[in-house]
Structures are given as C-alpha cells and as structure tokens.
C-alpha cells in the first residue's frame, strides 16, 4: 500500500486498482503542490466532515473520475444535488467494499458546510479506519483528544494520521497522548502550518513520541 501526503489533511491511498483520496483540500490550499488535474483514476473519496478545508475539491474530483464518495449521511445528502455517487455511513459503522473494509470513527469537532454564504448542517464529524489487503490506515479527521481513541488499539492500526496543529484540533501534546492510546505501528502528523493559527513543528511532535513517527513532506510517499 502506498500513502502520499498531499498537505493539510489530504491523503492519497493506493493499492492495486484502489485509489482512495481522503479530505481533498487542494484548491485554495497555499501549501498544496498538487493540481486537481493531477488526481486521475480516483476510485473513492473519503470526507471526514463538511468544513471547506476537508470537503475541498470533492465535487470536482468525483465528477471527473466517477468516484464513490464515502461520508456521513448528511454530507451524502448534500452531495446528492451534484449527482455524485455516494455511500453514507455514520459513527461506529463498519462496511465491506470491493477494495476492503471501512469503519467510521468518532471525532470531536464540527461539520458545517458553507454553501453560498449559508451554513448547512453537516452531521457528525468523524474519522476513518480504512483496511486494504490486511493493512489498516486510520485518518483521524479534525478532532480533539478523546478517550474513545483507546478503543482503536484493538484495531491494530498500521499507520495513524493525527492532527497536531492545535486551536481547531489536538495540539502536539494531546496528539502524543492520542498516539499512546491508539498504539499504531507508525504515526504521521497532519493538519498543521496551513494557516498561521495552526502552526506547529512536527519535529517537536516526533521528539516527544516514543513510538515510530514519520514526518512526510508534501507530496512525499511511504509504503506500508
């Protein structure tokens, strides 16, 4: 399985014919080194919540690629007006797909969708445990620290992507505690330095961690 960090919380997961994209915030992301045109053959898009820096370019990418969008029921209903293919889930749900299994996890955050100046209810925010060929990737979405993360230890996560930027999500110290709860084989920090208010040094996070941390540069890949 190949994982490519696209900046902020955007993650590309590739394995065989499966090409999944999580929280595709590309346009408007000052740190992004990717263009929407570069994202081809995307089979699935995962949206953790409705905020613009996470739902991002979902509509455009899904239309171009006929991607299946996996998200909560409220976001799926919203995306219906764009005639996208969607699969609605909710917190705690686990579902088998042709590529593997997905579980939607709890997140402590908001999920409002900005639509022409109006804020639409976007359901509960969440994260995803995505399993492909026996390998599990946990994408926490935007979340504060919660003891529910201790339950993820039972999932035997291979790679956990955790926010560290603070203000809107966990900061470095809380992300260290989250990583201790989850006990993933590898932890990758995300959701930092995109905006001034979430500036954080991933090297400090790495130094505070006892477990294996990989800091990915934007557009850098790792294999699991």
Secondary structure as UniProt FT lines:
FT   STRAND          2..5
FT   TURN            8..9
FT   STRAND          11..15
FT   TURN            16..17
FT   STRAND          18..22
FT   TURN            27..28
FT   TURN            30..31
FT   HELIX           36..38
FT   STRAND          44..46
FT   HELIX           52..55
FT   TURN            56..57
FT   HELIX           58..65
FT   STRAND          68..72
FT   HELIX           73..79
FT   HELIX           80..82
FT   STRAND          85..89
FT   TURN            91..92
FT   STRAND          94..96
FT   STRAND          100..106
FT   STRAND          113..115
FT   TURN            116..117
FT   STRAND          118..120
FT   STRAND          126..132
FT   TURN            133..134
FT   STRAND          135..139
FT   HELIX           147..155
FT   STRAND          159..163
FT   TURN            167..168
FT   HELIX           172..182
FT   STRAND          186..190
FT   HELIX           196..198
FT   HELIX           202..208
FT   TURN            218..219
FT   STRAND          221..223
//
